[in-house]
């Protein structure tokens, strides 16, 4: 700005000199022209300064929208949420930040199961739901959901470069209703560190080597806890039903439904390898911390990769919500850097999809890393045919 003024005044001085030469010193014309030019320059400077200052004071559109939604949320005074107890500490932080918006959590058990029947009866009581896959898809099929993206306001939330693989992850076919905000590897195979060199296992097919015959312990393949592991193996193009069949019929495997027994037998060396059960479910992480000779095959070990699962990290917005503004405030805050940092801090066994937050407390078995092949399990798949196949193979083997 100063440069503009100096340039203009400089030109006025030049004109002044020219006029003086032509009219003589003290001439009337000289004084008049010079004064006019100088006043014009100053006026132009002041006008331009005012325009730019006014422009700088204009509030960004997103901020205007956010302020309006936040004001509406405070008037609504509450937001009703269906979610598990694992996210309760997250809600506590939200409540601290927005004390004017009372967060009411109804849990995600029987009360959450009543959402669809209540809506059919004309009762629209819940705003936001954080649920497992089945519940989310049931709400979608009931046409009870609003798209999430139109509800997002904060630039840092809309900036998809801050998210894993540079995009928001929606789990529904239309890509707008069920948003995942965490994905965790499902590691289902472990070993006794005194009996197995993990460097010798580079593929799931290596588990079928004759030297492991009679040395593999499985969580009973017909039990409910094996669903995700078997779905991954069954649907994988490089493994499929053939791998499962050979594992169950050729390797003389032993099965148990007692999770504690699986860890004990693995740690004592009765078996070299265990499979079809997740690390935290069996307590392998605890056993390893206690110094027992157990460990798990991490995501980098198998060339075919490992499955990913969203656990409780799915968010949906209910349509005809009783507190729509408060719901938008909650979903934006949760997906913000602040919200996801809080979530990650209280959920070390779930890896947030935001990549610009601290991940120091994410336990090793739950952390996504660069390199491995990750396969997102389709939670909508009817696993009954898989269970039937496994049951028939297992029954035939015994």
N, C-alpha and C positions, 0 to 999 in steps of 0.2 A: 504494500500500500504506500509506504513512504517513498518507495522507488518511483511509483507512478506520479506522486505529487512533485518529487524532485525533478523528474523529467519534464513535466508540464511547466513548472516554474522556470526551468532552464530555458525552455523554448520561449517563454515570455520575455526573459532577459535578453535573449538573442534578438527578438523582434524590437525590444526597446532600443537596443543599440542601433538597429537599422533605421528606426524612426528618428533617432537623434541625429543621425548622419544626414538624413533627408530634410529635416525641419529645423535643425539647429537646437542647441541646448536650451531648455526651458520652454520649448514650443508647446502650445496647447494640444496639438494633435498627439504629440508624444505621450503626454500625461494621460490623455483619455484612452488611447489604445492599450497602453501598458496596464492601466488600472483594470480595464475590462477583461483582459486576458488573465490577469492574476486572480481576479474574483471568480472567473469561470473555472479555473483550475481548482481553487479551494472548494467551490461548490460541488464540482464533480467528485472530488475526494471524499467530502462528507456524505454525499448521496450514496456513493459506492460502498463506503464503510457501513452505512446503515443497512443496505440491502444484504450484505454479507453477514452482518451480525444477526439480522432477522432470520436468515437461512440457517445459521448455526443453532438457533434456538428451536427449530422445528423438531418435534419429538418423532422418532422413527415409528413407522406404522405398527410394527410388531409390539413396540412398547405401549402404544395407545391401546391396542387390542388387549394386551396383558393387563394393563391397569383397569380396563373395563371389566374383564373377566374376574380379576381379583376382587374388585369392588362388589361384583355380583355374588361372588363366593362368600364374602363376609356377610352380606345380607342374608344369604341362605343359611349360614351359620353352622352347617354340618355337612359331612360326606359319609355315606354308609358303604362299608367295604366288606366283602367276603374274602377271607384269606386265612392261611394257616398261621400257627403260632410262631413259626420261624421268622416271620416278617414283622411281628409285633414291635421289636425294638426299632425298626425302621419307621414305623408309624409314630412312635414316641418322638423321634426327631422332627418329623413333619409337624407334629402338634406344637413343638417348641417354636418352630419357625412361623407357624400360622396359628397362634392361639385363638384367633377369632373364628376359626373353622374347626369345630369339634369333630374328630374322627371317631366314628362308631364302627367297631369291627364285630361282625356276627359269626366269625369263624368260617370254616369251609366244610363242616361235617353235615349233620342233619339239617341245620338251619339253611346252609347254602343249597342243599338239595331241594329245598322248598321254593327256590326262586322261580322256577318255571311254573309249577302249580299255582303259586301266588299271582304270577302275571296273567295266567289264564283266567284267574278270578278277578282281574282288574286291579290288583294290588301291585304297584310299582314302588318297591321299597328300597332297592339296592342300586348304587351308582357304579361301582367298580368291582371287578372280581379278579383275584389272582388265584388261578386254579391249575389243576392237572389237565392233561390233554383231553381225556374223555369228557370232563365237565365243560371245557371250553367249546368242544365241537357240538355237544348237546345244546348249548346256548345258541350257537350259530345256526344249527338246524331248526331251532325254535324261532328263528328270526328275531332274536332278542338283543342283537348287538348293533352298535353304531361303529362306523369306520374310525380308526384311531388317528390316522394322519391329519384329518381336518381339525382335530382337537389339539394338535401340537403347535405351540406358539414360540417358545424360546429358541433363538437362533442356534444355541449350542446343542439343543436336542434335535433340531432339524438338520444340523450338519452331520451327514452320514459318514464323513471321513473320520469321525471320532468313534466309529463302531467297527466291530470285527468284519473284515473283508469289505469295508467301505460301504456298508448298507445296513438298513434296518431289516431284521429278519421276521417276516410274517409267516405263520405256519399254515394258514388257510390257502385254498386254491386261488382266491381272488387277490390275495396279498394285501389285505387291509384291515382285517378284523382281529386276528390273534397275534399279538406281538410278543416275541420272545426277547427277554433281556438278559438271560444267561444260558450258557450251554456247557455241559460238563461231560468229559469223556467217561465212558462206562468200561472200566477195566475189570475183566472177569476171570483172569488167569493169574495164578500165583505159584511160587515154588519154594522149596527148601534150599537155602543158599549153600548148604554143605553137600547137596546131592546134584545140583543142577548148575551148569555154567550158562547163564542167560545169553551169552554171545553165540551159543550153539543153536539158539531158537530164532529164526528169522522169518518164519512163516507158520501159520496155524498147521499146515501140513507136516511140519517138523514134529508136532506133538504125536503124530502117528508112527514115528520111528519105532521099530521093534524093541529098542532098549527101554522104552517107556511102558511097555506092556505090563499090566498088573501094578503099575506105580502111579496111576492117575486116580484121584479122588474127585468126584463131582457132587455138587448139590443135586439132589434127586431131579433128573430132567423132567419128571412129570409134575413137579411142584410149581406153584405159581411164581415163585421168586426167580425162575430161570427165563421168564418170558422175553426180556430184552436181549439177553445173550443169545438165545436160540433164534430169535427173529433176525438178528444181525447175521448169524451164520447161515441161516436158511435162505435169506434173500441176497446174500453176497454172490455176485456172478462168478467169483473165483473159488467159492467154497460150496455153498448150496446143500441140498439134501444129501448128496453123496458124502460130503465130509461128516455130517452128523451121523449118518448110517455107519460109516466105518469107525468113527470114534466110539460109538455105543456097542458095536458088535465085534470089532477086531482087537480092541485094546484091553480087554479084560478089566474094564473100569469098575470101581466100587462107588456106590452112591449112598449119600446120607442126607437126612432131612434135619439133622442136628448141626447147626452152624458152629456152635462151640466145639463140637467134636471134630469138625473139619479142620479148624485151626490147630487143635491139639495134635491130631494125627499128622498134620503137615509139619508142625514144629518139632515133633519127636522123631521125624524121619520115617514114620510108618509108610508114608507116601511122599513121592518126590514133587508131584504137581497137583494142584487143585484147580477146578474150573467151574464155570457157569454161575459164579456168585460174586457180587461186587465187593470191593475192598472194604469199605466202611461197614457193610452189613455183617461181614464175618469177623470184624474186629482185627483184621490183619495189620492195620496201621498201629493199633495199640500194642499188639504183640511185637511188632518190629521195634517200637519205642522201648519196650521192655527188654530188648536185647535178644529176643528169640530169633533163631536162624530162618526167618521167613522174609520174603519180599514178593513184589508183583511185577509182572511184565508190563512195562509202561507203553505209552502210545507209540513210541518210536520202534518198538521191538518187532511187530508183525508188519510185513510188507503190504498185507491186505488192509491194514488200518484198524480202527476201532470205532464203535458207535458213539454218537453224541446224543445227549438227552437234555431236555429243558428243565427237568425237575419242577420246582415251583415257580420258575421264572417266566410265567406267561401272564400277560395283562389283557383284559378285555373291558370295553366300556358298554354298559347297558343302555339301550335306547329308552326313551320316555323316562329318563332318570329323574328322580325327585330333586336332585341338587346338581344340575348339569355344569354350572360354573365351578363349583367346588371339585367336581370330578376332574375337570380340565386342569385345575391348579394341582391336584394330587398327581395326575399322570405326568404332567410336565416336570414337577419337582422330582418324582421318582426316577425319571429318565435323565435328569440333569446330572452333571458331574458330581454335584453335592449329594444328590439322592443315591446314585449308584455307588459312591464312595462309602456312604453309610451302609447300604445293602451289602457291599463286599466285606466290610468290616465285621458284620454280624453273621455273615454266611460264608465262612472260609471253605466249605465243601461245594460251593457253586461258583463257577467262574463267570463274572459279568461280561457281557458282550461289549461294554464300553472299554476302549483300549487306552484311554487317557487318564485312567485312575490308578492308584497304587494297587499292586497285586501281591504284595509281600506276604500277606497272611493267607493266601490261597494254598491249601494243602497240595502237596505234589501230585497225588493221584487224581485231583480234580482240575488241574491246570492244563489249559490248552497250550500247546507249544508249536513252533514252526516246524514244518517238515512232514509229520505223519499224515496219512490219509484219514480224514474224518468222514463218517457217514451218518447223516442225520436220520434217525429212525422215524419212519412215518407212523405216527401214533394212531392214525385212523384205520390202519390195516387190521382186518379181522384175523387174529392169530389162532383162531380155532382150528383151521386146517393144519397149521404148523404143530399145534399141540397134539392133534390126532395122529399126524405122521410120527412124531417123536414117541408117543404112547405105544403105537403099534410096533415100532422098531424095538423099543425097550422091552415090551412084553414078549416079543419074539425071541429076543436075546436071552431072556430069563426063562 
